[in-house]
Amino acid sequence: MSDAPAPHPANLPAPNLLGFRITHRAMRADSRRLADATGEIAAGRQPCGPERAAAIKNYVVKLCQGIHHHHKAEDDHLWPLLVRSAGAEVDLSELSEDHSELDPLLAEIQSVAGDPAELAKPMRRLADLLDEHIAEEERQLFPVIMRHVTAKDWEELEKHVRKGGDPRFELPRIERHARPEELAELRRLAGPVLVVMLALLRPGHRRRERLVFGAV
């Protein structure tokens, strides 16, 4: 008799991975945008006065905190859920090694966050690492999640991921990086509370973006 976990029952709702997909997309896009912006500053092709430097520092620190929070939640909650649900079907060793590289790099970035020119190289390393890691994570794990994880267990995981996050920073970025049909689904799932929160948070986030990235 096999000890392998049973496949996800066909008659139960499948987990909705939309939140993870958009969060991953936002992390990749903002890391790349910051790498490009700080690279332009370091090369002398864009100006960076004190107000922009302060805005970049604030944005970088919040982004690094969000990335750390997300991968720590994966380590503490998603990985055990996958081992419990999928067993030998999932190999987390390489993805865990990527996570072990992230914290020192995030610490390095935050240590130079006040100097946009110094940020250029470590931000590019972060953008490259996230591109590779997230693409591989979604390729390997999303099919396993859809086969073996129940919608109820996935909802519990997402509750853990949301705890400790900063919705004032995260929610407007999700809105920015979601596709129209994804945003419509999020609004349908979350109801009017999301619409109100986005309306309140959107103007401040757009001002931050203009300071950090210029016209967006």
N, C-alpha and C positions, 0 to 999 in steps of 0.2 A: 504494500500500500504506500503510495507516494506521500511525502511530507510537504510537497509543494503547495503554496497557497492556491485556493480556488480562483478562477478568473472572476472578474467583476460580473455579478448576475445581470443578465440582459434585461430583466424586468425592473431593475432599480435605476433611478436617475443617475446619469453619469456626472462626474464633477465638472464644474464650469471653470476653465482655466483662464478666462478672459482677464481677470485682475492680474494674474501673474504675467501674462503675455504683455500687457500694457506697461506694467512696472518694469519688466526687463527691457522693453523698448525705450522707456524713458531714461533708464540708467545708461544704456548704450548711447543714446542720442545726446544726452547732456554731457556725458564724459567726452564724447567726440567734439561737440561744439566748444567745450571749454579748452580742450587740447588745441583746437584750431585757433580760437581767440587768443589764448596765451602765446601760441606760436607766432602769431602776427605781431603781438606786442613785443615779444623777445627779439624778433627780427627788425623792429623799428618801423613796421609798416602800419601800425595803428597806435594812436595816442592812448595814454592811460594816466589820467590825473588821479588825485587822491580819492575823489568820490567813486570813480570806476574801480579803483584798486580795492576800496573797502567793500564795494558791492560784490566783486569777484571773490574776495576772501569769504564773505558771508555765504555766498552761493556754494562755493567749494566745500566749506566745512559742513553745511547742511547736506550736501550731496554725499559726502563721505560717510556722515553719520547714517544716512538712509541706506547706503550700500552695506555698511557693516551690520545694521539692524536686520536687513533682509537675509544676508548670508548666514548670520548667527541663528535666525529663525529656521532656516533650512537645515543647518547642522543639528539644532536642538529638537526640531519637530518633524520636518519633512523627511530627513534621512531615516529616523526610527520608524516613521509611518511606512516608508517604502520597504524597509527590511521586514517589518511585520506583515505587510500586505503582499509583497511580491517575492520575498525570500531571495533565492539564488538567481532569480531572473534579472536582478539589478546589481551592477558593480559600481560602487560609489568611490572607489579608490582615487581615480584621476580627478574627479570633480572635487573631492575633499582636499587633494593636493593643491588645486587651484585656490580653494578657499584659504588654505594656509599661506599662500602668497599674497593674498589680498590685504590682510591686516597690516603687515609691515609697509606695504606700498601706500595704503590709506594714511598711516601715521606719517610717512615721509611727506605726502602731499599736504597734510594739515600743518606740518611743521614749517612749510614755506608758503603757506596760503596767503600771507601778507605781501608777497613779492610775485606779481603776475609773471614776470619774465622767468623767474626760477621755477614756476609751476609747469612751464611748457613741456619739458621732457618727462617728468613723472606722470603728468596728465595724459600724455600720449601713450605711455606704457600701460596706464590704467585702461584707457579706451581700447587698446589692442587686446589686453587680457580679457576685458569684459566681452568684447566681440566674439572671441574664440570660445570663452567659457560658456556664455549664455547660449550660443548657437549649439554647442555640444550638449549642454544640459537639456535643452528643449528637444533635441534630436533623440537623445537617449531616454529621457525620463518621462516626457509627456505621453508617449504611447503606453508606457508601463502604468502610469497613473490612470489613464483612461481604461485600461484593462482590469486593474486590480483595486483601485481606491474608490470607496463609495462617496456619493455626494455629501453625506452627513460627515464623514471623516474629513473630507476636504474643507467643508465649511468650518469645522473646528480648527483645522490648521490655519485657515485664513484669519480667524479671530486672533490666534497667537501672533501671526505676522503683523496684524494691525496694531497690537498692543505695543506701546513705546514708540510708535512712529509719530511724525509731526504732520498732521493733516493740513496745516497752513502752508506747508511747503509741498507736500506730496499731491494733494488733490488737484491744484491747478496744473501741475506738471502732467498728471494723468489725463486731464482734459486736453492739454496741448498735444499730447502724443497719441491719443486715441483716434482711431478713424471714425468718421461720422456714424457708421452703423454700430460701432462698438460703443460710442458715447450714448447713442440712443438706447442700447441695451442696458448700459450702466444706469441710466436715468430711470429706465423701466424697473430695474431690480431694486434700486435704492429709494425711489420715490421722490417726493418733493423736497425732502431734507437735503439731498445732494444738490438739487437745483439752487436752493437758497444759499447753501454754503459756497458753491462755485461763484454765484453772483457776488457774494461778499468778498471772496478771496481773489477773484480774477483781477481787479484793477491793481492791487498791490503787486501781484506776481508779474503783471505786464510791465509795470514800472521797473521792477528788478531786472527783468529780461532786457529792457532797453538799455539800462545802465551796463549790464554785463556783456551783452552780445551786440548792442547797437540796434538798428531797425530789425524787427522780427515780424 
